[in-house]
Amino acid sequence: MLHGLNLLGLQRRGFAAEIVRDLKRAYRLMFRSGLTVGEAGTRIRAEVPASPQVERFVAFIQASSGASAADSGRVTAVPGASGGRGGGGAGKRMIV
């Protein structure tokens, strides 16, 4: 179950505010826009400032979902989850 970015962890690891902002924007596009994984990845790459962290986020989600640029599968976050608070989750983890 996906709840959001671990904002506190990113801040504790010293990620710049701009990178955290860009990752939040990428997260919203990936999971809250109603786009397919492939469509969201394309849009993120076009609209969010390029950084290794954002690229790694997109690549991880696409690889985890088996998505390609033309993927038709949709992924969604838990409705109402704001991210950065509460329980971690089991399953795959991405270290940005």
PyMOL commands that set and color helices and strands:
alter all, ss='L'
color gray80, all
select helices_A, chain A and resi 7-12+17-32+37-47+52-65
alter helices_A, ss='H'
color red, helices_A
deselect
rebuild
show_as cartoon
